[in-house]
Amino acid sequence: MMNSHALLSGENLIFAITVPLSTSIILANLAIILGISCNRQLHNTPNYFFLSLLVADMCTGVALPFIPLMGLNRELSFSSCLVAHVFPNFLFLAFLFNLVMVHYERYICIVDPLHYNNLWMHRSFPLALLIVWMPPLLFASLPAFGWNNWTGPHWNSCCERMTKMSPLSNCSANGTTCCSYRRVFSNAFIYLEVYGLVLPAILIIAGMTGRVLCITRGQLKDICRLHRAGVRGGQASDREQRLNLRYTRCVVAVSLTFLACWVPYLIYMHVCITFLIIDTKWSSTTHIVLSCTGIGSMAVVPLVLGLANRQYTEPAYKLLQKLRDRWRRTQEPGEDFI
């Protein structure tokens, strides 16, 4: 019964952390999707890519409470255990691929604006969507096609241990088994996903963002130099100072976004890999907190990109303003009774 109590407390902690965060992510994505859908001027290919990212992010928000559950040993059937691990992993990888695609599309817009309209992504939009959704599905489904650790004496002893701790947990009798991420994902699969897909994608996003900031800085210097050449005395004007201040704020915002959204996930990812290599059990509470904060902070990245665009948030802002005005009118006394 002690094992059942620990599992229940772990699940309660997961839901206590992830449910408010998941709800916020879903509602914020719906607000941005509403803003893009209501504005016909935003109905173009770049915003369609961003809509795909928002849908993937919203799905990640839905799957967010189930991702930390992968670190707990549960009693599930073979098919249920595969679905509980493969499907959230697919949504996470699809979100990451969509994020790379959106950054790449915006990166080309800055680096090569002359060829931007002829970009293959714009000419073959269905193919681009297929690229960001199908490979994650195929890769995440590999454990279902046999690349797993389902068989082995270690997992039979796991089931026996659960049965001894809780007489009600008779794995063989009720058709359930000891379901764990170690049974579904082999070490080679985890290493390939982390160092072959996830980490390169994060580095690509960081590299493209840094390159865009460098190009923006060079263009800003050219503008300031031309502006200073037309001003007597060659001194920096107020306009130049405002441009420099605006660029500084942009760099600070990007840096803070990276620190707040990506660093927690990178810490969680490498801590998991470290404990996987040394094959040591670690505190379930630590795993739950790191996984919830890591995945949740990364899922906020599209929201930062979307909420920073006033065109995306204008319909939701107008709707909230109307509701606020209507609520104020209901609270104020009627003039006919004065």
N, C-alpha and C positions, 0 to 999 in steps of 0.2 A: 504493500500500500504506500510505502514511502516513495517508490518510483512514480506511482500515479499522482501523488501529491506534488512532487517536484515538476512533473509534466504540466499539471494544471496551473501551478504558480508561474511557470515559464510562459505558458500561453496567455495568461492574464496580463503579464508584464508586456508581452508583445502587442496585444490588442490595446493596452492602455497607451502605449507610445505611438503605434502606427495608425490607429483609427482616426484621431484628430488630424494627424499629418496627411493621411490618405484623403480624408474628406476635403481638406483645404486644397490639395493638389487637384482633385477632381473638379471642384467648384471653380477654381481659378482658370483651369483649362477650358471649362465650359463657357466662362465669361469671355475669354479671348476668342474662342471659336465663334461665339455669337457676334463678336465685334467684326470679325473678318467676313462672316456670312451676310451681315446686314449692310455692309459697305460694298457696293458694286465696283467701286474703283480699285478695290483690293482683290478682285477676282482675276488673278493672273497666275502664271506658273510658279514664280518664286513664293507667293503666298500659299499656293497649293502644297508646295513642299513643306512649308511651315505648318499647314493644317495637318499633314501626315505626321509631322513630329508631335503636334499637340495631341493627336489621337493616340500615338504610341505612349506619350507621357501620361495621358489619362489612364490608359490600360496599365501602365506601370504603377500608377497610384492605386488602381483597383487591386493589383497583385501585391502591393507593398506589405500588407499584413501577412501574406503567405510566404514571403521570401525568408524572413527570420525563422519561420517554422521548420525550414530545411535543416537547421542545426539541432533539432530535437529528435530523439528516437520515439517514433510513434508506431502504433499498431494499425497497419493498413494492408490491404491486399496488394498483389503485384501490380495490377493495372492502376489502382488508385495511387499507389506510391509513385509510379512513373508520371502520372498526370500532375501530381502535386509538386514534382520537381521540374519536369520538362516544360510545362506550360509557363510558369513564372520566369524560367530562364529564357524561353523564347521571347517573351514580352520585354525583358530587360535588354536582350541583344538587339531586338528590333528598335527599341528606343535609342540605343547607342548608334546603330547604323543610320537612323534618321537624323540624329544630331550631327554626325559627320557629314551627311549629305547637305544639310542646311548650311553648315559652316563652309563647306567647299563651294557651294553656289554663291554665297556672299563673298567668299575669298576671290573667286574669279571675277566678280563684279568690280572689285577694287584693283586687283593686279592687272587684269587684261580687259578693260571696259570695251575696247573696240570689237572684240570677238565674243562679248558676253551674250548678245542676242542670238548668236549662232551656236551656242553651247549645246552639246549633244543632249543634255538633260532637258532642255527646252523643246528640242525637236522630237525627243522620244520620252515623253513624260511617263507613259505606262511602263516602259522598260526601266526607268529610274525607280519607280515605285516597286517594281518586281525585285530590283537589286537590293533594296533596303528592307524588304519583308521576307523574301524567299530564302536567301542564305541563312539568316538567323533561325528560321523554322527548320531547315534541313540539318544545321549543325546541332541545334538543341534536341532534335529527334534522334540523334545517333545512339543515345542509351537505350531507346525503345527498339532499335534494330540490333541490339546485342552487345553494344560497347558499354558494359556495366559490370559491377562486382556482385551480382545477385546471388550467385552460388558460392559455396565455400564453407568450411567448418567453422570459421570465425563467426559467421552470421547465424549459424545454427546455435552456437553457444550464446549469442546475443539474445536469441529468442528464448532459450532455456533460462537465461538469467532474468529476463523480464517476467517469465512465468513463476519463478521462485519468489521474486519480490512481491508479486501480486497474484494470488491464486486465480483471480478473475481474468488474468491476461494469458489465457491458454491459446497461444498462437496457432498451433496445429489444429486445435479443435474448432475454432471459430473461423478458420480460413484466412486469418490475418498473419502477418509476419512483422518482424522488427524492421520498420521503414526508416532509413537514414540516408543522408546525402552520400555517404561513403558507399552505400550499396548501389546507388543509381549512377553516380559519377566516379569513374576510375581516376586515379592520380594523373595519368597521361591526359585524360580529357580535361581535367581542371587546369593543368599546366598549359595546355594548348589554348584554352579559352582565355586564361588570364594574360599570358605572355604572347599569344598569337593573335588575339582579337581585341581584348579590352584595353590593355596597356598601350598597344600601338595606336588605337583609336583616340585615346586621351592625349597621347603625345602629338598626334596629327592635329587635333583641335587646338592644343596649346601652341604648336608651331604656326598654324595658319593665323591664329589670333595675334601672336607676336609679330608676324610678318606684316599684317594689316596695320598694326600700331606703328611699325617702323616706316611704312610707306606714308601713313598719315603725318608722321612727324616730319618727313622730308618735304611733303607738300606744304605743310604749315610753315617751314623755314623759307621756302620759295615765295610764298605769299607775303610773309613778313619782310623779306628782303626787297621785293618789288614795292611794297607799300612804303618801306623806309626810304627807298630811292626817290620816291615822289614827295617826300616830306623834307623840308629844309632842316638842316642840322643833323639829319640821319639818326635822330633819337627815336626810341620806341614810343609809339603813340598809345593812347588808351585802348584803341581797337586791337592793336597787337597784343597788349597785355591781356585783354579779354580772351583772345584766341588761345594764348598760351595757358591761361587759367582753365579754359574749357577743355583743352587737351589733357592737362594735368588731372582734372576731375575724371576724364574718361579713363586714363591709365589707372587711377586709384580705384575706380569702380570695377574695372576688369580684374585688377589684382585681388581686390576683396572678394569678388565673385569666385575666382579660382580658389582662394584660400578657404572660403566658406562652403563651397559646393563640391570641389574636387578633392581637396586634401583629406577630409574625413573618410571618403570612400577609398582613397589610396592607402590610408592607414589600415582600414578594415581589411582590404584585399591582401596586403602584405602580412598582416598579423595572421590571417587565415592560412596563407601559404606557409608561413613559418611553423605554425603548429601542425600543419599537414606533413611537412618534411620530417619534423622530429617525432611525429606520431604520438603526441602527448595530449591527454584530455585537459580541457581548460574550462573555466567557469562558464556555465550557461548564461548567467546574468551578464557577464562581460561580452560574450558573443552576441547576445540579444541587443544590448545597447549599441555596440559597434555596428552591427548589421542594420539596425533601424536608422541610426543617424547617417551611416554611410550611403545607403541606397536612397534614403529620403532627401538628403542634401543634394545628391546628384540629380534627382528628379525635379529639383527646383530650377535648374539651369534654363529650360525652355520658358519657364514662367518669368524669369528675369529678362530674357530677350523679348518676350511678348508684352509684359507690363511696361517696358521702357518705350514702347511705341504708342503714341497717343491715339493713332488711328485705330489700333486694335481695341483699346480700352474705352474709347469715346461712347459707343452704344451702352455699355454696361454702366459707365459713369452717368449718362443721361437718365437711364432707368432708375438708378439709385437716387438721383436728384429728384425725380418725379415722385418716387415713393416717400422721400423725406419731406417734400413740400406737401404732399397729401396728408401725411401724418401730422404735420404742423397745423394744417387747416382743421383737422379733426380735434386737435387739442385747444385751439383758440375758440373763445366764445363767439357766437354768431352776432353780426352787427344788427340783425333785425330785433334783437332782444334788448338793445341798449336804449 
